Amino acid sequence: MCEKDVTKQYEAAYFTVEAALILPMVMLFTVMMIFLAFYSYDRCILEHSAYEAALRGTSSHFKTAGEAEAAAGAAAARLVEEKLFALHDFRYDVAADAGSVTVTYHCTVNMPFAAWLGEYVSGIDMTLDISRSARRLRPARTIRDCRILNGLIAE
């Protein structure tokens, strides 16, 4: 066998060993990047939905905090329906009082290899709590504030 043929044979085997070591790392990196994109999307959806649901409960035609809470709760459920990819054990809480409406989403991040990671990293928290508040509107107060501002502008 010629020396050139032996060198080619070793180069082919060397490439196979390198590919066997690098390919799993590349696949893991790719899966984690896709998961990160899903997680970022879900977090953005939750933050926006929490604030929008809180705003839905601040309308001036809701006379009681209970009516505002019911409207915000219906919006909180509807806004995230069938939109989340990387989260599970999803629930929400709505609290309303005379001055504000608060919507809080609670969920667990469905991370690939989370059980495996939990064995090696202590104190890892895979929960996500997002809370947003909005002030309830009071038409009489808003009209008074506008009149005060108009008076200051006119001076």
N, C-alpha and C positions, 0 to 999 in steps of 0.2 A: 504494500500500500504506500502510496506516495505521501510525502509530508504535507502537501497542500490539501489532500483529502482528509487527513486526520485533523488539520486545523479547522476546516469547514465543519466537521462533525462536532468538535468541541464548541465552536461558536454557536451552532444550532442548539445544543444542549444548554449552554450558558444562557441563551435568550429564553428558553423555556422555563428555567429556574427563576430568572428575573421576573418574567410575566406571572408566574405562580405566586410570587411574593407581592408584587405591586398591584395586581388586579383586584384582590379583595379590599385593599386599602382604597383604591379608586372607587369601587362600588359602594363602600361604606360612606365615603365622603359625598358621593352623589346622592345617596339616600338621605343623608343628614341635611344636605342643602335643599332638597325637595321638601323635607319636613320643616325646615326653617321657613321656607316660603309659605307653607300651609299655616304654620303657627303665626307668622306675621300677619297674614290675611285675617285669620280668626281673631287675633287681638284687635286689629283695626275695626273689624265688624262689631265686636263687642263694645269697644269704646264709643263708637259712633251710635250704636243702637241704645246704649245706656243713656247717653245724653238726649237722644231724640225721644226716647220713651219718657224721660223726665220732663222734657218740654211739652209733650202731649198732655201731661197732667197739670200743666200750669195755666191752662186757658181760663179766661175770666168768667166763662159761663158755668164753671163748676162751683157751686155754692159751698159745699162741704169738703173737708179733707178726704172723706170716704169716697166721694165721687171722683175726686182727683186721683186717688190711689187706684181705684178700679180702672180708670182710663189709662193710667200709666202701666198698670199690670197687663192689660190687654195688649197694649203696644209693645211691651217688653217681650211678651211671648211671641207675637206675630213678627217682629222685626228680625229675629234671628232664626226663624223657622227654616230648617233644611238649608242653612248657609254655612254651617261649621264643618270643618274637615278634621282638624287635629285635636279636638277637645271631646271629652265625654263626662258623664256624671254632671250634666248641666242643670242648674237651677238658678232662680232669681228671687230677689226680695225687693219689695216696694214699700217705701215709708213716705207718708205725706202728713204734713201739719199745716198750720195756718200760713206759714211763711215760705215753705219749700217742699219740693218733691225729690226724693232720692231713689234711684234705681241701682241695685247692686247685683252683678252677675257673679256666680260662683261656679267653677268647673275644674276639672282635672285635665292636665295636658297628657295626651295619648302619645307619648314619645316612644319611638322604636328603641328597643334594648333598655327600657327603663328599669326592668327588674334586674337585669345584669349590671347596670350602672349603679343601682342601689346597693349592691353587694360590696362595691369598691369605694363608693363615696358616701360618707356618713352625713346625715342631716340634709339630704337633698329634698327639696320641696317642689312637688310637681303640681301644685294647685295655683289657680289664677283667680284673683278676686278683683273685679273692676267695679268701681262705684262712681256715679256722676249725679250731681244735684243741679236743680234749677229753681229759681225763686218763683213763687206763685204771683200771678199778676193781680193787681188791685186797681181797677179802672179809675176809681175816684182819686186815689193817690197819684196815679200817672197823670191825670188831667191837671191836678194841682201843681205837680212838678213842671209840667210843660208851660203852665201859665207863669210860674216863677221864672223859668228860663226865658220866656218871651219878654217878660218885664225887664229882665237884666239885659237882654239884647237890645231892646228899644232904648235904654238909657244911654 
